[in-house]
Structures are given as structure tokens and as C-alpha cells.
Amino acid sequence: MSEHAGEHFEARIVGSAARAEFGDVLAAAQDGAQWAVAVLWQELHPRLLRFLRGLDPVAAEDVEADTWLAAARHLAGFHGDGQQFRAWMFTIARNRLNDWRRREARRGVTVAPEALGERPADDDPAGTALDVLRADAAVAQVRALLPRGQAEVILLRVLGGLDVAEVAAIVGKRPGTVRVLQHRGLRRLADDLAEPAPERRGVTK
């Protein structure tokens, strides 16, 4: 096969992979096929990076790189569907970010703790805020306006496309607590969006 023909053949495979079933792509990636790894990366890289930037823009790129390295080391042992894979990747990203923060704390960087109530809350979707969150620029707003717990939950729900139970498993909280955090965070964002721009004050934590 000529070099040109080989490139054309590879391009066809990559194009087909983008339309393949997740199980086929995963199996190929676990066997070391670079095109399959590229498909997984293209699907999740933007979401993971936005999630990490929403929590810590300084660490985001390094932590995401560590996330993919960790995933590569353990990919062969993963079993599940596309939704479970997404939850797995976001779990790794969150754990790597926590590791990074612990290292920074040992160097003298203070990370403020957060105390959260656990009373039930109405599951108000705050649709306007969710729509805005789908834009890159909104990630900075989430980081600036919300405490870490609320930001994590909202970013996992919106960018990760994860349900309440999956987010609860990742952050180590009860589903009811996740709903409370989501409600409070979305309400804060919705209230901020409703304020006339000249009246908006400095960010709050």
C-alpha cells in the first residue's frame, strides 16, 4: 500500500470510528489503536478542560494531562458504557485536581474549606443559567460566583452530562445534597444574570 493510500485508508477509519458504537471504540482503544484513543479524546477533552478550568484555571491544563495519563494506565481494566466512561473520566479528573491542591497546600497555599447544609431543596432547573453555562465564557462566571461544592456539582451535571446519582458518587455526597447544591448554585447564577449589568457588584465566594 502506498503512503498516500495508507493515509486515505486511515482517514476513512477515523471517520468511521466517530460514528462507531462506543463499545467498539473502547475495545479498540484498549487494544492500543491510536484512532480509537483519538476519538475518546476528541469527545471528552473540551468537557474535561472546561470542568477543570471552572474549578482551578491555573491547574487545569496540567491536571487534564495527568487525567489522560492516568486513564491510559487503567483503561484496560475499565468496563462499562459511554455514560459510565464519562463518569469515570470526570472522577479521575476530580481526583487529580484534589491531588494537585493537596500538593499546593503542603507548599503553603491555603484552600478555603466549605460548609454545606443538607436540607432538601426544590429541584429548580434554572433553565436560563443552564443555557448560559454551555458557553466557554460562563465557566469563569461559575468559578467566580460559586463556592467549590456548588461549582463542582453544576459543572459535572452540565459539562459531564451526568445524572444526580453519578455526581453524588463522584463527589462523595448523598443525592439529596447534590440537589441542594445544584439548586443553590443555579439560583445564584440565575439571580446574577437577572441583575442589570451596571448594578453587578464584585464576585462573591
C-alpha positions as CSV (number, residue, x, y, z in Angstrom):
1,M,0.0,0.0,0.0
2,S,1.4,3.4,-1.0
3,E,1.9,6.1,1.7
4,H,-0.9,8.2,0.1
5,A,-3.3,5.2,0.1
6,G,-2.4,4.4,3.7
7,E,-3.2,8.0,4.8
8,H,-6.5,7.8,2.9
9,F,-7.3,4.4,4.5
10,E,-6.5,5.8,8.0
11,A,-8.7,8.8,7.4
12,R,-11.6,6.5,6.5
13,I,-11.1,4.5,9.6
14,V,-11.1,7.6,11.8
15,G,-14.2,8.9,10.1
16,S,-15.9,5.6,10.7
17,A,-14.8,5.5,14.3
18,A,-16.5,8.7,15.0
19,R,-19.8,7.0,14.1
20,A,-19.0,3.7,15.7
21,E,-20.6,2.3,18.8
22,F,-18.9,3.2,22.0
23,G,-18.1,-0.4,22.8
24,D,-16.2,-0.9,19.5
25,V,-14.2,2.3,20.1
26,L,-13.4,1.4,23.7
27,A,-12.3,-2.1,22.7
28,A,-10.0,-0.7,20.0
29,A,-8.6,1.9,22.4
30,Q,-7.9,-0.9,25.0
31,D,-6.0,-2.8,22.3
32,G,-3.9,0.3,21.7
33,A,-5.4,1.7,18.5
34,Q,-4.5,5.3,18.2
35,W,-7.5,6.3,16.2
36,A,-9.8,5.0,18.9
37,V,-7.9,6.9,21.6
38,A,-8.2,10.0,19.4
39,V,-12.0,9.5,19.2
40,L,-12.3,9.3,23.0
41,W,-10.0,12.3,23.4
42,Q,-11.9,14.4,20.9
43,E,-15.2,13.6,22.7
44,L,-14.1,14.4,26.2
45,H,-11.2,16.8,26.1
46,P,-13.2,20.0,25.8
47,R,-15.6,19.0,28.6
48,L,-12.9,17.9,30.9
49,L,-10.8,21.1,30.3
50,R,-13.8,23.3,30.9
51,F,-14.7,21.4,34.1
52,L,-11.2,21.9,35.4
53,R,-10.9,25.5,34.4
54,G,-14.2,26.1,36.2
55,L,-12.6,24.9,39.4
56,D,-9.0,26.0,39.0
57,P,-7.8,27.7,35.8
58,V,-4.1,27.6,37.0
59,A,-4.0,23.9,37.3
60,A,-6.5,22.9,34.6
61,E,-4.2,22.0,31.7
62,D,-1.6,20.1,33.8
63,V,-4.4,18.3,35.6
64,E,-6.1,17.3,32.4
65,A,-2.9,15.9,31.0
66,D,-2.5,13.9,34.2
67,T,-6.1,12.7,33.9
68,W,-5.4,11.2,30.4
69,L,-2.2,9.6,31.6
70,A,-4.0,8.0,34.5
71,A,-6.8,6.9,32.2
72,A,-4.4,5.3,29.8
73,R,-2.7,3.4,32.6
74,H,-6.1,1.9,33.8
75,L,-8.0,1.8,30.5
76,A,-7.6,-1.9,30.1
77,G,-9.5,-2.5,33.3
78,F,-12.5,-0.3,32.5
79,H,-15.8,-2.0,31.8
80,G,-18.9,0.0,31.1
81,D,-20.9,2.0,28.6
82,G,-20.3,5.6,27.3
83,Q,-22.1,7.2,30.2
84,Q,-20.1,5.2,32.7
85,F,-16.9,6.1,30.9
86,R,-17.7,9.8,31.0
87,A,-18.3,9.5,34.8
88,W,-15.1,7.5,35.2
89,M,-13.1,10.2,33.4
90,F,-14.6,13.1,35.4
91,T,-13.9,11.1,38.6
92,I,-10.2,10.8,37.6
93,A,-10.1,14.5,36.7
94,R,-11.6,15.5,40.1
95,N,-9.2,13.2,42.0
96,R,-6.2,14.5,40.1
97,L,-7.2,18.1,40.9
98,N,-7.6,17.2,44.6
99,D,-4.1,15.7,44.5
100,W,-2.8,18.9,42.9
101,R,-4.4,21.0,45.6
102,R,-3.0,18.9,48.4
103,R,0.5,19.3,46.9
104,E,-0.1,23.1,46.7
105,A,-1.4,23.2,50.3
106,R,1.8,21.5,51.5
107,R,3.7,24.3,49.8
108,G,1.8,26.8,51.9
109,V,-1.2,27.6,49.6
110,T,-4.4,27.9,51.5
111,V,-7.5,26.3,50.1
112,A,-10.6,27.6,51.9
113,P,-12.9,24.9,53.2
114,E,-16.7,25.0,52.5
115,A,-19.5,24.1,54.9
116,L,-22.7,22.9,53.2
117,G,-26.2,22.3,54.5
118,E,-28.0,19.2,53.6
119,R,-31.7,20.2,53.7
120,P,-33.9,19.1,50.8
121,A,-34.4,21.7,48.1
122,D,-36.8,22.2,45.2
123,D,-35.1,20.8,42.0
124,D,-35.5,24.1,40.0
125,P,-33.6,23.7,36.7
126,A,-33.0,27.5,36.3
127,G,-33.0,27.0,32.6
128,T,-31.6,30.4,31.7
129,A,-28.5,29.8,33.8
130,L,-28.0,26.3,32.3
131,D,-28.2,27.7,28.8
132,V,-25.5,30.3,29.5
133,L,-23.3,27.6,31.2
134,R,-22.9,25.9,27.8
135,A,-20.7,28.7,26.6
136,D,-17.0,28.8,27.4
137,A,-17.1,32.2,28.9
138,A,-19.6,31.1,31.5
139,V,-17.1,28.7,33.2
140,A,-15.3,31.7,34.6
141,Q,-18.5,33.1,36.0
142,V,-19.2,29.8,37.8
143,R,-15.8,29.8,39.3
144,A,-16.1,33.5,40.4
145,L,-19.6,33.3,41.8
146,L,-20.0,29.9,43.4
147,P,-18.4,28.0,46.3
148,R,-16.4,25.0,45.2
149,G,-19.1,22.4,46.1
150,Q,-21.8,24.1,44.0
151,A,-19.4,24.8,41.1
152,E,-18.3,21.1,41.0
153,V,-21.9,19.8,41.0
154,I,-23.1,22.2,38.3
155,L,-20.1,21.6,36.1
156,L,-20.4,17.8,36.4
157,R,-24.1,18.0,35.6
158,V,-23.8,20.3,32.7
159,L,-20.4,19.6,31.1
160,G,-20.2,16.0,32.2
161,G,-23.8,15.2,31.3
162,L,-24.1,13.2,34.5
163,D,-27.2,12.5,36.5
164,V,-27.6,13.3,40.2
165,A,-26.7,9.7,41.3
166,E,-23.5,9.7,39.2
167,V,-22.4,13.2,40.5
168,A,-23.2,12.1,44.1
169,A,-20.9,9.1,43.7
170,I,-18.1,11.3,42.3
171,V,-18.2,14.0,44.9
172,G,-18.9,11.6,47.8
173,K,-22.2,13.2,48.9
174,R,-25.8,12.0,49.1
175,P,-28.1,12.6,46.1
176,G,-30.2,14.9,48.2
177,T,-27.2,17.0,49.0
178,V,-26.2,17.2,45.3
179,R,-29.7,18.5,44.5
180,V,-29.4,21.2,47.2
181,L,-26.0,22.3,45.8
182,Q,-27.3,22.3,42.3
183,H,-30.4,24.3,43.3
184,R,-28.4,26.9,45.2
185,G,-25.8,27.3,42.5
186,L,-28.2,27.6,39.7
187,R,-30.3,30.1,41.6
188,R,-27.3,32.2,42.4
189,L,-26.3,32.2,38.7
190,A,-29.9,33.0,37.6
191,D,-30.1,35.9,40.1
192,D,-26.8,37.2,38.8
193,L,-27.9,37.0,35.2
194,A,-31.1,38.9,36.1
195,E,-29.2,41.9,37.6
196,P,-28.7,44.8,35.3
197,A,-25.0,44.9,34.3
198,P,-24.2,48.3,35.9
199,E,-25.6,47.1,39.2
200,R,-23.5,44.0,39.5
201,R,-21.0,44.1,42.3
202,G,-17.7,42.2,42.8
203,V,-17.7,38.5,42.8
204,T,-18.5,36.5,46.0
205,K,-17.4,33.2,47.3
